[in-house]
Amino acid sequence: MAGGVAGALVFLALAGLGGLLSSRVGNPIPVIVLAVAGAYGGWLLGVIVFGAVRGGGEGEGPK
């Protein structure tokens, strides 16, 4: 759950920044580029947070 929330926040932040830049420039390209970057960054951060919350499991493994 925490990974999804963190990823969604990153995506929304970058997509919002793209919307702000698009309104200033008058071109939809910043929205597209930053939305794609936000999707990738959000996914990456979500995986990192999920792994951190789940734990490393250093002592676990097949015996």
Backbone as CSV, one residue per row, in Angstrom:
resi,resn,N_x,N_y,N_z,CA_x,CA_y,CA_z,C_x,C_y,C_z
1,MET,0.830,-1.192,0.000,0.000,0.000,0.000,0.878,1.261,0.000
2,ALA,1.923,1.241,0.811,2.787,2.416,0.909,3.512,2.676,-0.405
3,GLY,3.908,1.609,-1.089,4.582,1.767,-2.379,3.674,2.383,-3.420
4,GLY,2.415,1.986,-3.437,1.451,2.550,-4.378,1.183,4.023,-4.113
5,VAL,1.076,4.377,-2.858,0.840,5.776,-2.501,2.044,6.638,-2.885
6,ALA,3.246,6.155,-2.598,4.448,6.914,-2.944,4.571,7.077,-4.459
7,GLY,4.298,6.008,-5.192,4.355,6.076,-6.650,3.320,7.023,-7.227
8,ALA,2.121,6.993,-6.668,1.062,7.883,-7.153,1.410,9.349,-6.884
9,LEU,2.018,9.620,-5.747,2.405,10.999,-5.432,3.459,11.521,-6.408
10,VAL,4.426,10.682,-6.744,5.452,11.098,-7.701,4.825,11.349,-9.068
11,PHE,3.953,10.450,-9.499,3.296,10.622,-10.792,2.467,11.901,-10.832
12,LEU,1.679,12.127,-9.798,0.841,13.330,-9.759,1.672,14.602,-9.706
13,ALA,2.783,14.565,-8.991,3.638,15.759,-8.904,4.232,16.099,-10.271
14,LEU,4.755,15.104,-10.972,5.365,15.379,-12.269,4.318,15.713,-13.329
15,ALA,3.158,15.056,-13.280,2.105,15.391,-14.235,1.580,16.808,-13.978
16,GLY,1.485,17.200,-12.706,1.064,18.559,-12.382,2.080,19.595,-12.839
17,LEU,3.345,19.280,-12.683,4.387,20.176,-13.176,4.318,20.298,-14.691
18,GLY,4.053,19.190,-15.363,3.891,19.235,-16.819,2.704,20.079,-17.232
19,GLY,1.614,20.010,-16.474,0.452,20.847,-16.765,0.748,22.322,-16.573
20,LEU,1.506,22.631,-15.541,1.893,24.019,-15.297,2.790,24.547,-16.418
21,LEU,3.764,23.745,-16.815,4.639,24.165,-17.910,3.888,24.273,-19.231
22,SER,2.946,23.374,-19.449,2.172,23.406,-20.685,1.345,24.679,-20.792
23,SER,0.791,25.120,-19.676,-0.008,26.341,-19.712,0.868,27.570,-19.971
24,ARG,2.108,27.517,-19.542,3.021,28.638,-19.780,3.572,28.658,-21.193
25,VAL,3.861,27.477,-21.729,4.487,27.382,-23.037,3.449,27.357,-24.157
26,GLY,2.273,26.831,-23.883,1.231,26.725,-24.894,1.422,25.517,-25.795
27,ASN,2.079,24.480,-25.260,2.378,23.283,-26.031,2.133,22.068,-25.129
28,PRO,1.493,21.014,-25.638,1.194,19.851,-24.780,2.374,18.910,-24.557
29,ILE,3.504,19.158,-25.166,4.640,18.237,-25.055,5.158,18.115,-23.612
30,PRO,5.258,19.190,-22.819,5.723,19.008,-21.427,4.828,18.081,-20.610
31,VAL,3.524,18.116,-20.866,2.617,17.226,-20.133,2.923,15.773,-20.474
32,ILE,3.109,15.500,-21.750,3.364,14.125,-22.185,4.695,13.619,-21.637
33,VAL,5.737,14.423,-21.800,7.078,13.998,-21.360,7.125,13.803,-19.850
34,LEU,6.581,14.752,-19.099,6.652,14.632,-17.652,5.683,13.591,-17.108
35,ALA,4.590,13.319,-17.802,3.697,12.244,-17.375,4.370,10.888,-17.561
36,VAL,5.069,10.709,-18.667,5.798,9.453,-18.883,6.919,9.307,-17.858
37,ALA,7.661,10.390,-17.631,8.724,10.353,-16.626,8.144,10.113,-15.226
38,GLY,6.994,10.696,-14.950,6.348,10.494,-13.655,5.860,9.072,-13.472
39,ALA,5.363,8.464,-14.547,4.923,7.074,-14.461,6.102,6.155,-14.163
40,TYR,7.207,6.371,-14.852,8.395,5.547,-14.605,8.974,5.811,-13.211
41,GLY,9.103,7.074,-12.858,9.638,7.413,-11.537,8.733,6.927,-10.416
42,GLY,7.435,7.034,-10.627,6.494,6.551,-9.620,6.568,5.048,-9.448
43,TRP,6.691,4.330,-10.571,6.823,2.879,-10.500,8.107,2.496,-9.763
44,LEU,9.198,3.177,-10.115,10.487,2.868,-9.502,10.467,3.141,-8.001
45,LEU,9.943,4.277,-7.603,9.868,4.594,-6.177,8.921,3.638,-5.456
46,GLY,7.827,3.265,-6.113,6.899,2.312,-5.506,7.550,0.974,-5.234
47,VAL,8.359,0.503,-6.172,9.071,-0.768,-5.976,10.074,-0.654,-4.837
48,ILE,10.776,0.460,-4.768,11.763,0.659,-3.705,11.084,0.706,-2.341
49,VAL,10.001,1.450,-2.238,9.291,1.554,-0.957,8.684,0.206,-0.580
50,PHE,8.126,-0.509,-1.545,7.553,-1.820,-1.273,8.620,-2.776,-0.742
51,GLY,9.788,-2.763,-1.375,10.872,-3.620,-0.904,11.363,-3.232,0.478
52,ALA,11.391,-1.940,0.767,11.841,-1.490,2.084,10.836,-1.856,3.172
53,VAL,9.552,-1.740,2.871,8.531,-2.062,3.862,8.459,-3.570,4.081
54,ARG,8.608,-4.328,3.016,8.529,-5.786,3.099,9.719,-6.361,3.854
55,GLY,10.871,-5.770,3.698,12.061,-6.237,4.399,13.000,-6.971,3.474
56,GLY,14.247,-6.987,3.864,15.282,-7.618,3.043,15.296,-9.123,3.123
57,GLY,14.961,-9.672,4.262,14.959,-11.118,4.427,16.348,-11.719,4.330
58,GLU,17.324,-11.129,5.009,18.704,-11.615,4.920,18.847,-13.025,5.488
59,GLY,18.125,-13.344,6.526,18.241,-14.653,7.144,17.356,-15.707,6.511
60,GLU,16.535,-15.341,5.563,15.617,-16.274,4.928,16.250,-16.916,3.712
61,GLY,15.750,-18.061,3.354,16.245,-18.723,2.163,16.072,-20.231,2.283
62,PRO,16.308,-20.923,1.205,16.159,-22.384,1.252,17.249,-23.009,2.125
63,LYS,16.869,-24.071,2.819,17.824,-24.763,3.698,18.105,-26.142,3.197
